[in-house]
Amino acid sequence: MIETRTDEFSSLELQHLTESYETILTNIGENPQREGLLKTPERAAKAMQFLTQGYTQDAESILRSAMFHEDYSEMVIVKDIEVYSMCEHHLLPFFGKAHVAYIPNGYIVGLSKIPRVIDVFARRLQVQERLTHEILHCIQNTLNPLGAAVVIEAKHMCMMMRGVQKQNSLTTTSAFTGEFQRVETRSEFLTLIGHYLH
């Protein structure tokens, strides 16, 4: 059975955002009443609501909903998780991959919950540095593992489309707690995700 997604929108928020996008179109010299743009303000408003839905979601409760007692105490890694977020400085997307690891301390979590946690924080206006730390602290505070690690590699449209216009730059951020602050553990994690930090 194929799961279908239903987007839910606040009607009052949708109305206000739609009006704002109509104003933006007018202010850049466009005509929001021309055929191609008639529904654009509402579409853009719905897109913005979807892209910022993380403000209404609780990442820790997502993790707590699928925590299981388990004696496993080796590294658990979920890597190459797609990340899509919005730069809070220019309201332009940044996107890439996240790699997350933790060492259980009596509890493991359903693997699908880690990408969901990433989405909660990514679907807010963000900077990559804060996004990295928010994911890390959520995992550390909720699971209380022996250590956690997060690496994010992303391309930023604010660097690619405007400003310096550098098409091939990649920004890498990382954060570690507990056992991952030890060089040996961190090196094992970075080797397993196929990444090397200088």
C-alpha positions, 0 to 999 in steps of 0.5 A: 500500500502506497502511503499518501501525504496530506499537507495541512495548512492554517487557513489564517496563516495561509491567507496572510502569507498569500497576501504577502506574496502578492505584495512581493510580486507587485514590489518586484515589478510583476503583475500578480493578476496575469495568468501565469501568476494568478495562483502563485501567491497561494502556492508560495504560501503553502510551500513556505508553510510546508518548509517551516512546519518544524516550528510546530513539531517536537523532535524529542517526542518523536524519538521517545515514541520509538525507544526500546531497551536493548543491550547493544552498545556499539556504534549505530550510524545512519548516513547519507540522510537527505537534508533540505532547509532554508537559510535564515539570512536570505530565505534561500535553500541549502541542501545536502546530506547528514550523517548521524551516529550514537552509542546506545546506553541501554536504549536504541531508537527506531531508525526512521526516527533519526531522519524525522528528527533531522526534518523537524529542525531542517524545516525551520529557518536555519543556519547549518551550524545551529542545525547540526547542534540541534540534531546532536543535542536532541539525540543526546538529551533524549536517548542519553547515549554514551555519545552522539555525532552529527556531520552535515555536508551541504550546498547553499543557494545563497552562495551559488545563486547570488553573492560570490556565486561559487557553484562547487563549494560544500560546507561541512559542519560537525558536532560530537558528544561523549565517546565521540570526543575521543579521537579513536571513536571519532576517527572510526565514525568518520571512516565509516561514513567515508569522510575525513575532517581536517 
